[in-house]
Amino acid sequence: MAKAVIIGIPGETGLWLADLDAGTIKPLNPTGDLATVNDLRKTGGTFVNNVDLAVAVSSVQVALSGHVDG
């Protein structure tokens, strides 16, 4: 099972690293292949690997309420 998730959100140039064990999220400076796919993302591309659900919501409250706002 994955213990970390790398997140990129439209409108943000940077990436985030979520450490599931520690319960933390930190900015990530991509290098190597990750930098390459991040550059593709910046031009509108999408890269998904080993994730079966991902939803961006407008606030924590929306997520906690169980809603999936567009």
C-alpha positions in Angstrom: 0.0 0.0 0.0 1.2 3.5 -0.8 2.5 5.5 2.1 2.8 8.8 0.3 0.9 10.7 -2.5 2.2 13.4 -4.8 -0.5 16.0 -5.6 -0.7 18.6 -8.3 -3.7 21.0 -8.5 -4.6 23.1 -11.6 -3.6 26.7 -11.1 -0.7 25.8 -8.8 2.7 25.4 -10.3 4.1 23.4 -7.5 3.6 19.9 -6.3 2.7 18.6 -2.8 3.9 15.5 -1.0 1.4 14.0 1.4 3.0 11.6 3.9 0.1 9.3 5.0 1.9 7.9 8.0 2.9 11.2 9.4 -0.3 13.0 8.4 1.6 15.8 6.8 1.6 17.6 3.5 4.7 19.6 2.3 5.7 21.4 -0.9 7.8 19.2 -3.2 10.4 20.3 -5.6 10.3 17.8 -8.4 13.4 16.4 -10.1 14.0 13.7 -12.7 11.0 12.0 -14.3 8.7 13.7 -11.8 9.9 17.1 -13.1 9.1 16.0 -16.6 5.6 14.9 -15.9 5.1 18.1 -13.8 6.0 20.1 -16.9 3.4 18.2 -18.9 0.9 18.9 -16.2 1.6 22.7 -16.4 0.5 22.6 -20.1 -2.8 20.8 -19.4 -1.7 17.2 -19.3 -2.8 14.7 -16.6 -0.6 11.9 -15.1 -2.3 9.3 -12.8 -0.6 6.3 -11.3 -1.8 4.0 -8.6 -4.7 6.2 -7.4 -8.3 5.0 -7.6 -10.0 8.1 -6.2 -9.0 11.8 -6.2 -11.3 14.7 -5.9 -10.4 18.4 -5.5 -13.0 20.4 -3.4 -13.3 24.0 -2.6 -12.7 23.6 1.2 -12.1 21.1 4.0 -15.7 21.7 5.2 -17.0 20.5 1.8 -14.9 17.3 2.0 -16.0 16.7 5.6 -19.7 17.1 4.7 -19.4 14.4 2.1 -20.1 16.6 -0.9 -18.2 16.6 -4.2 -18.5 20.1 -5.5 -17.3 20.7 -9.1 
